[in-house]
Amino acid sequence: MAGINNGVGRVLGDLSANEFLADYWQKTPLLIRNGLSDLPTLSADELAGLALEDEIESRLVLTDQQSANWQLRQGPLSEQDLTSLPPSHWTLLVQAVDQWLPEVHDLLDHFNFIPRWRLDDIMVSLSADQGSVGPHFDNYDVFLVQTHGNKYWRIGQHCEGNTALVEDAPLRLLQDFQQQREYLLAPGDMLYLPPRIAHWGIAKGDDSMTFSVGFRAPTAVELLDDLATELMANPKLSSQPFIDPPLSLGQTGGEINVDYLGAVKKLLIEQLSDDKLLSEWFARFMTTRKYPDMELLSDDDKPRSSASWTEYPQLAWHPASRIALITPYPEDEPKQNQDQATLAVDGELHTTSQQLAILLNGQQKFSRKDLVELSKEELDLVAQLVQQGSLQPLDDNNGIG
């Protein structure tokens, strides 16, 4: 059967994207041998250099071979931290490497069968022999791509939010890891894990490097917290009062009966019945950058003027940017505006033509030919996105202009 073929390799092996999504995505682990033949080139020294930077999130995990005690050092790390490491039993982890290195960001093209706005980041881990972060589970989907060296992955039970963890440990380690299977991954192999599947990776040999392609999975509490902020900003909704249910004398004591609970549910559900409001809020929420306070461009990289991007042969989305196209609700829009669409970029909404919105949402890079015959309003939006750094001009060598 046909697999995903993007000119580099079939990341899902013999599975089609539809088969993977129907049978494995968020359901069961999947091991794929030799899924990637053209792996990103990232050396141990390059990764260590990133871990020294103040603005880059990193961690160093060490375990004592005798006592099995775990030690966690939060970045930014120092050169002393990295040059004084023992010969085994340590792991260096660096978050969001895709936002800093284009060759790592390009790996995401292999995963275009999942909406790009679902992506969290690519974390890279480097382990010495027997290096590990212990038995644990994550609340999100992850593809574990082995790029250098070898690593054993032990797969365990399905966990819940209340699954017991080791007390007073610096990491979220499982008290009871119930191994069900084990795989040895070599470069090019990939392991997909759904949320809450216990796993335990242990490096075999020196310089084992793994790219963890993780996808965002906000909790219900996180969604409700952000949505509450959205609703409070809406004067109509923020002033909507609670109305008593029909009362009788028997309901006027100190008891909260089911009629009141029904009235509470009705009020809350009414606030969630506006699909347009929900889609716009969700698009802003899911396209907010992982590090929203990080400047996308330095002063040296910022275009000289709003039109200077036209001097460059290409534009590309910044690796840290997140983009989504909102499904239109024709019944909520005047007929004359049905050729418009809403594009969410880095937590902000932009109304433009459907043609431009679909183009910007569907590609990572754009040539001048892609952007010919734009209206003034469309050109203004492109210029705005370039000015804020979401879109970057590229020169002939694909470097930032």
C-alpha positions as CSV (number, residue, x, y, z in Angstrom):
1,M,0.0,0.0,0.0
2,A,1.1,3.6,-0.7
3,G,2.7,5.5,2.2
4,I,3.6,9.1,2.7
5,N,6.1,10.0,0.0
6,N,7.7,13.4,0.2
7,G,10.7,12.7,-1.9
8,V,12.8,11.7,1.1
9,G,11.2,8.6,2.3
10,R,8.0,7.0,3.4
11,V,7.8,8.0,7.1
12,L,5.0,5.5,7.8
13,G,6.5,2.6,5.9
14,D,3.9,0.6,4.1
15,L,1.0,2.3,5.8
16,S,-1.0,5.0,4.2
17,A,-1.8,8.1,6.1
18,N,-5.5,7.1,6.3
19,E,-4.6,3.7,7.7
20,F,-2.3,5.2,10.3
21,L,-4.9,7.8,11.4
22,A,-7.7,5.2,11.6
23,D,-5.8,2.3,13.3
24,Y,-2.9,3.9,15.3
25,W,-3.2,7.6,16.0
26,Q,-4.1,8.1,19.7
27,K,-4.9,4.4,19.9
28,T,-1.8,2.1,20.0
29,P,2.0,2.3,19.6
30,L,3.6,1.7,16.2
31,L,7.2,0.8,15.3
32,I,8.4,1.7,11.8
33,R,11.8,0.4,10.7
34,N,13.8,2.6,8.3
35,G,11.1,5.2,8.0
36,L,13.6,8.0,7.4
37,S,16.6,7.6,5.2
38,D,17.7,11.3,5.0
39,L,18.2,12.3,8.6
40,P,18.9,15.8,9.9
41,T,22.6,16.4,10.6
42,L,23.0,17.6,14.1
43,S,26.2,17.0,16.1
44,A,26.6,16.5,19.8
45,D,28.6,19.7,20.0
46,E,25.9,21.7,18.2
47,L,23.2,20.4,20.6
48,A,25.4,21.2,23.6
49,G,25.9,24.7,22.3
50,L,22.2,25.3,22.2
51,A,21.9,24.1,25.8
52,L,24.3,27.0,26.9
53,E,21.9,29.7,25.5
54,D,19.8,31.6,28.0
55,E,16.7,31.7,25.8
56,I,16.7,28.0,24.9
57,E,15.0,25.5,27.3
58,S,17.3,22.6,28.2
59,R,17.7,19.9,30.9
60,L,20.4,17.5,32.0
61,V,19.4,14.2,33.6
62,L,21.9,12.0,35.5
63,T,21.4,8.8,37.4
64,D,23.7,7.3,40.0
65,Q,24.7,3.8,38.9
66,Q,24.8,2.5,42.4
67,S,21.8,4.1,44.1
68,A,19.6,4.7,41.0
69,N,19.0,8.2,42.3
70,W,18.0,10.7,39.7
71,Q,19.5,14.2,39.4
72,L,18.0,17.0,37.2
73,R,19.8,20.2,36.2
74,Q,17.7,22.9,34.5
75,G,19.3,25.0,31.8
76,P,20.8,27.2,30.7
77,L,23.7,24.8,31.4
78,S,27.4,25.8,31.7
79,E,30.4,24.5,29.9
80,Q,31.5,23.0,33.2
81,D,28.2,21.1,33.4
82,L,28.9,19.5,30.0
83,T,32.6,19.0,30.2
84,S,32.5,17.3,33.6
85,L,30.0,14.6,32.6
86,P,30.7,10.9,33.5
87,P,31.2,8.4,30.7
88,S,27.7,7.0,31.0
89,H,24.2,7.4,32.6
90,W,23.3,10.9,31.5
91,T,20.9,12.5,29.0
92,L,20.9,16.1,27.6
93,L,17.5,17.3,26.4
94,V,16.9,20.5,24.4
95,Q,13.4,21.8,23.6
96,A,12.1,23.4,20.4
97,V,15.3,22.7,18.4
98,D,13.1,23.1,15.2
99,Q,12.8,26.8,16.1
100,W,16.5,27.3,16.0
101,L,17.9,25.0,13.2
102,P,16.3,25.0,9.8
103,E,17.5,21.5,9.0
104,V,15.7,20.2,12.1
105,H,12.6,22.2,11.2
106,D,12.5,20.6,7.7
107,L,11.9,17.2,9.4
108,L,8.3,18.4,10.0
109,D,7.6,18.0,6.3
110,H,7.5,14.3,6.9
111,F,4.5,14.7,9.2
112,N,2.2,16.7,7.0
113,F,-0.6,14.2,7.6
114,I,-1.2,15.9,11.0
115,P,-2.4,19.5,11.1
116,R,0.7,21.7,11.5
117,W,-1.0,23.8,14.3
118,R,-1.1,20.6,16.4
119,L,2.6,20.5,16.6
120,D,4.3,21.5,19.9
121,D,8.0,21.2,19.0
122,I,10.9,18.9,18.2
123,M,12.9,18.0,21.4
124,V,16.3,16.5,20.8
125,S,17.9,14.2,23.4
126,L,21.5,13.1,23.5
127,S,22.5,10.2,25.8
128,A,25.6,8.5,26.8
129,D,25.6,4.8,27.3
130,Q,22.7,3.8,29.7
131,G,21.5,7.4,29.6
132,S,17.7,7.7,30.3
133,V,15.0,9.9,31.8
134,G,13.4,7.0,33.5
135,P,10.0,5.3,33.2
136,H,7.3,7.9,32.6
137,F,4.3,8.8,30.4
138,D,3.3,11.9,28.5
139,N,-0.1,13.4,27.9
140,Y,0.5,14.0,24.2
141,D,1.3,12.1,21.0
142,V,4.9,11.7,20.1
143,F,7.0,10.3,17.2
144,L,10.4,9.2,18.5
145,V,12.9,9.3,15.6
146,Q,16.3,7.7,16.2
147,T,18.9,9.8,14.3
148,H,22.2,8.5,15.7
149,G,23.3,5.6,17.8
150,N,20.9,3.1,19.3
151,K,18.3,3.2,22.1
152,Y,16.2,0.5,23.8
153,W,12.5,1.5,24.2
154,R,10.5,-0.4,26.8
155,I,6.8,0.1,26.3
156,G,4.5,-0.3,29.3
157,Q,0.9,0.1,30.4
158,H,-1.7,2.8,29.7
159,C,-1.6,5.3,32.5
160,E,-4.2,7.7,33.9
161,G,-3.9,11.1,35.5
162,N,-3.8,9.6,38.9
163,T,-1.2,6.9,38.1
164,A,1.2,6.7,41.1
165,L,4.6,8.5,40.6
166,V,7.8,8.2,42.6
167,E,7.6,10.6,45.5
168,D,10.2,13.3,46.0
169,A,11.9,12.6,42.6
170,P,13.0,15.5,40.4
171,L,11.3,13.8,37.4
172,R,7.8,12.4,36.9
173,L,8.8,8.7,37.3
174,L,6.3,5.9,37.5
175,Q,6.2,3.9,40.7
176,D,5.2,0.8,38.9
177,F,6.3,0.3,35.3
178,Q,4.7,-2.8,33.7
179,Q,6.8,-3.6,30.6
180,Q,4.8,-5.2,27.8
181,R,7.3,-5.0,24.9
182,E,10.8,-3.8,24.0
183,Y,12.4,-2.4,20.8
184,L,15.9,-1.5,19.9
185,L,15.9,1.5,17.5
186,A,18.7,2.2,15.1
187,P,19.2,5.4,13.0
188,G,16.1,5.9,10.7
189,D,13.8,3.9,12.9
190,M,10.8,5.6,14.4
191,L,8.4,4.7,17.3
192,Y,5.0,6.4,17.6
193,L,3.4,6.6,21.0
194,P,-0.1,7.7,21.8
195,P,-0.8,9.8,25.0
196,R,-0.4,8.2,28.4
197,I,1.5,5.1,27.2
198,A,4.3,4.3,29.7
199,H,7.7,4.2,28.1
200,W,11.3,4.0,29.1
201,G,14.2,4.8,26.8
202,I,17.7,3.6,27.6
203,A,20.7,4.4,25.3
204,K,22.9,1.6,24.1
205,G,26.4,2.8,23.4
206,D,27.7,6.4,23.2
207,D,26.0,9.4,21.5
208,S,22.5,8.1,21.1
209,M,20.4,10.9,19.6
210,T,16.6,10.9,19.4
211,F,14.3,13.5,17.9
212,S,11.0,13.7,19.7
213,V,8.3,15.2,17.5
214,G,5.6,16.1,20.0
215,F,2.1,17.4,19.5
216,R,0.1,19.9,21.6
217,A,-2.5,18.4,23.9
218,P,-4.0,21.1,26.2
219,T,-5.9,19.8,29.1
220,A,-9.6,20.6,29.7
221,V,-8.6,23.0,32.5
222,E,-6.1,24.8,30.3
223,L,-8.8,25.2,27.6
224,L,-11.4,26.4,30.0
225,D,-9.0,28.8,31.7
226,D,-8.2,30.5,28.4
227,L,-11.8,30.4,27.1
228,A,-12.9,32.1,30.3
229,T,-10.5,35.0,29.6
230,E,-12.0,35.2,26.1
231,L,-15.5,35.3,27.4
232,M,-14.7,37.9,30.0
233,A,-13.5,40.2,27.2
234,N,-16.9,40.0,25.5
235,P,-19.1,42.6,27.2
236,K,-22.3,40.8,26.3
237,L,-21.2,37.5,27.6
238,S,-19.4,38.8,30.7
239,S,-22.5,40.6,31.9
240,Q,-24.9,37.6,31.3
241,P,-26.5,37.0,34.8
242,F,-27.5,33.7,36.3
243,I,-31.3,33.2,36.2
244,D,-33.2,31.1,38.7
245,P,-35.1,28.1,37.4
246,P,-38.9,28.2,38.0
247,L,-39.3,28.2,41.8
248,S,-41.8,26.8,44.2
249,L,-41.9,27.1,47.9
250,G,-40.3,23.7,48.4
251,Q,-37.2,25.0,46.5
252,T,-36.5,28.1,48.7
253,G,-34.7,26.4,51.6
254,G,-30.9,26.0,51.9
255,E,-30.7,23.1,49.5
256,I,-29.2,23.3,46.0
257,N,-31.4,21.0,44.0
258,V,-31.1,19.6,40.5
259,D,-33.2,22.4,39.0
260,Y,-30.5,24.8,39.9
261,L,-27.8,22.6,38.5
262,G,-29.8,22.5,35.3
263,A,-30.0,26.3,35.2
264,V,-26.2,26.5,35.6
265,K,-25.6,24.0,32.8
266,K,-28.0,25.9,30.5
267,L,-26.2,29.2,31.2
268,L,-22.8,27.7,30.5
269,I,-23.8,25.8,27.4
270,E,-25.4,28.9,25.9
271,Q,-22.0,30.6,26.1
272,L,-20.5,27.7,24.2
273,S,-23.1,27.6,21.4
274,D,-21.5,30.3,19.3
275,D,-19.4,28.3,16.8
276,K,-17.9,31.4,15.3
277,L,-16.7,32.6,18.7
278,L,-15.4,29.2,19.6
279,S,-13.5,28.7,16.3
280,E,-11.9,32.1,16.5
281,W,-10.9,31.6,20.1
282,F,-9.5,28.1,19.5
283,A,-7.6,29.3,16.4
284,R,-5.9,32.0,18.5
285,F,-5.2,29.6,21.3
286,M,-3.7,26.9,19.2
287,T,-1.6,29.2,17.0
288,T,0.0,31.1,20.0
289,R,3.7,30.4,19.7
290,K,5.4,28.1,22.2
291,Y,7.4,31.0,23.5
292,P,5.2,34.0,22.7
293,D,7.6,36.5,24.3
294,M,10.5,35.5,22.1
295,E,11.3,38.1,19.4
296,L,11.0,36.5,16.0
297,L,13.5,38.9,14.4
298,S,16.5,40.8,15.7
299,D,16.8,44.5,14.7
300,D,19.3,43.6,12.1
301,D,17.0,41.1,10.5
302,K,13.9,43.3,10.3
303,P,13.0,44.6,6.8
304,R,14.0,48.1,6.1
305,S,10.5,49.0,5.0
306,S,7.1,47.3,4.7
307,A,7.7,46.8,1.0
308,S,11.4,45.7,1.1
309,W,10.4,42.0,1.2
310,T,9.5,42.3,-2.5
311,E,13.3,42.5,-3.3
312,Y,13.8,38.8,-2.2
313,P,13.0,35.8,-4.4
314,Q,11.3,33.9,-1.6
315,L,9.3,34.2,1.6
316,A,9.1,31.5,4.3
317,W,7.2,31.1,7.6
318,H,9.4,31.6,10.6
319,P,10.1,28.2,12.3
320,A,8.5,29.4,15.5
321,S,5.3,30.6,13.8
322,R,2.0,28.8,13.9
323,I,-0.7,29.1,11.3
324,A,-4.2,27.8,10.9
325,L,-7.1,28.5,8.5
326,I,-10.6,28.8,10.1
327,T,-13.4,27.0,8.5
328,P,-15.9,29.7,7.4
329,Y,-19.4,29.9,8.6
330,P,-21.3,31.2,5.6
331,E,-24.6,31.6,7.5
332,D,-22.8,34.1,9.8
333,E,-21.4,36.3,7.0
334,P,-23.0,38.5,4.4
335,K,-23.0,36.9,0.9
336,Q,-20.7,39.5,-0.5
337,N,-18.0,38.4,2.0
338,Q,-18.1,34.7,1.3
339,D,-14.9,35.0,-0.8
340,Q,-13.1,36.0,2.4
341,A,-11.4,33.7,4.9
342,T,-9.8,34.1,8.4
343,L,-6.2,33.1,8.9
344,A,-4.8,32.7,12.4
345,V,-1.1,33.6,12.7
346,D,0.8,33.5,16.0
347,G,-2.3,34.0,18.0
348,E,-3.8,36.8,15.9
349,L,-6.7,36.7,13.4
350,H,-6.4,38.2,9.9
351,T,-9.3,38.4,7.4
352,T,-8.2,38.2,3.7
353,S,-9.2,36.5,0.5
354,Q,-9.8,32.8,0.5
355,Q,-7.2,32.4,-2.2
356,L,-4.4,34.1,-0.2
357,A,-5.5,32.4,3.1
358,I,-5.4,29.0,1.5
359,L,-2.0,29.7,-0.1
360,L,-0.4,30.9,3.1
361,N,-1.8,28.1,5.2
362,G,-0.8,25.4,2.7
363,Q,2.8,26.1,2.1
364,Q,6.0,26.7,4.1
365,K,7.8,28.7,1.4
366,F,6.5,31.1,-1.3
367,S,8.2,32.4,-4.4
368,R,7.4,35.7,-6.2
369,K,5.4,33.7,-8.7
370,D,3.1,32.5,-5.8
371,L,2.4,36.1,-4.8
372,V,1.7,37.7,-8.2
373,E,-1.5,39.6,-8.9
374,L,-2.3,40.3,-5.2
375,S,-4.6,43.1,-4.4
376,K,-3.4,46.1,-2.3
377,E,-5.1,44.6,0.8
378,E,-3.5,41.2,0.3
379,L,-0.1,42.8,-0.2
380,D,-0.6,44.8,3.0
381,L,-1.3,41.6,4.9
382,V,1.9,40.0,3.6
383,A,3.9,43.1,4.5
384,Q,2.4,43.1,8.0
385,L,3.4,39.4,8.5
386,V,6.9,40.2,7.2
387,Q,7.3,43.2,9.5
388,Q,6.3,41.2,12.6
389,G,8.7,38.4,11.6
390,S,6.1,35.7,11.0
391,L,7.1,35.6,7.4
392,Q,10.8,35.9,6.5
393,P,12.4,37.0,3.2
394,L,14.9,34.5,1.9
395,D,17.8,35.2,-0.4
396,D,18.9,33.0,-3.3
397,N,20.8,30.7,-0.9
398,N,17.7,30.3,1.3
399,G,19.2,32.4,4.0
400,I,17.3,35.1,5.8
401,G,17.5,38.4,4.0
